[in-house]
Amino acid sequence: MSGFSRREVFGSLCAGALGILALGRQRAQAAVAQPHIPAADIASLAGRKNKTRLYQLYLAKSTEVIGWPYQKYDHVSRAKVFKERLNGISDIEWAGGEIIETAEGIPDLKGKIEDCDGLVVVVLTSPARGLEPLTKMGLKTPTLVFNDLFCGDCSFLGFQKRAAESGMKLVSLSSEDLGLLERKIQLLRTAARLRRSKIICFADRDREDTAFFQGAKDNLGIEIIQMGSKEINPLFEKADRAEAKRIAETWVKMADKVVEPSFDNIVDSARMYMAIKQLMDQEKANAATMDCLTMVYGKKISSYPCLAFVQLNDDGYVGACEADLPSTLTMLLVGLLADRPGFISDPVLDTEAGLIYHAHCVAATRMAGLSAVREHYNIRTHSEDRSGVSVEVKFTPGPIITAAKYVPFDRMLVSTGEIVGNKVTDLACRSKMVTLVPKEGIRKMLDNYSGGLHRVIFYGDHVEDLKDLGKLLNFSVVEETRV
């Protein structure tokens, strides 16, 4: 950490900036979970099977062969331990389960493996002659290989370099902790859910994004389509006003207070939500982004989509600002991995105080996860033009956050920090998270800043998991700064 004290950090914030800090944890713990508008399961929404389908495979030696862990080791019983744990994961549909003791049977499994979303290989002994054929099969299936400690190590160690040279999409694990394997299956879930994802980009301008759309499909499996005001406006006008009023009343009830907007403004925001959601349901999309500033300033649409995006993000979808497709991809990539929504922000760097402020007029309120208590928030106007409706979220101090930006299609920029409060000022966007980071890290970030303005904030430190996900999806992780 940097050389100044936390007292000095707090003193550097404006008066009242940490008003929520003193009561943040108590309020978050004491608050009653509010009702929300339920969303369909993402996999169902995308018209595919609900479960991720994975192939499990066990590699061992014959009991007569001398090697680790010892001759006549009962690898069949050990495989049963793994199978019982893996088969107990409720949202995974398993195929395979063979125990392979020679190299001959592996190539015959290629078609079956490629029919699944991912492959889990457990190395039970050494030698494990089935490892080498895996590097020669031309598999593109995301793969986890788990070394059962003191059992398969001798075969497992040399496998890594050969697998990398063969182009396998591989994450290798070696531990006594079987729970590690269960946790890392989230990597395979994420890759599978990305391939079931679809983004609607709402923009009236000609984007000429054909190559980008194809790149998202080729690299991540994500489909992107474009719509505009001509699709939104008829549904906005036809939206059921009684239902829009009910949604608006729910938003008002959940808010700490409404500051500037009229109730009619909030009802219009609900109508915008209903229009966007209807198009997403129609297209079986689980993400939407909109060229909102251009469309509002150009009078192409009648209401900001800010509250619509808050609702979508709180319900497990993605709603992203400003037709920023790289940030939308980031919200899908990291959000599916972390199982929580992201917050698109404009980072503001205070190089002297060691603070990064993350500011925007849209933020999810269920930042800690869809089943978590929501953050407190006020309903405000959009900041830049002081019109429409947006939100001022009061982020809970204490959590470590990961700020990420996917730079298509080969890099993920990441940094981490600790939330220490919320900046209170009428300047800039409404929601302003304050994060503490190493002072030298801010200077490094500023001197090397790239990847466009936005960063997407997620509660939790997800850097190491993102490095592993990058191995499966062919991107590298660049650390901008780290607590």
Secondary structure, DSSP 8 states (H G I E B T S, - for coil): --SS-HHHHHHHS-TTTTHHHHHHHHHHHHS----------HHHHTTS-SSEEEEEEEE---TTS--BS-TT--HHHHHHHHHHHHHT-TTEEEEEEEEE-SSTTSGGGHHHHHTSSEEEEEE-SBS-TTHHHHTTS---S-EEEEEETTTSHHHHHHHHHHHHHHT--EEEEEES-HHHHHHHHHHHHHHHHHTT-EEEEE-SS----HHHHHHHHHHH--EEEEE-HHHHHHHHHHS-HHHHHHHHHHHHHHSSEE-S--HHHHHHHHHHHHHHHHHHHHHT-SEEEE-HHHHHHTTSSSS-SHHHHHHHHHTTSEEESTT-HHHHHHHHHHHHHHTS--EEEEEEEETTTTEEEEEES---S-TT-TTS---EEEEEEETTTTEEEEEEEE--SS-EEEEEEEETTTEEEEEEEEEEEE---SSS-SEEEEEE--HHHHHHHHHT--S-S-EEEEES--HHHHHHHHHHHT-EEEEEE--
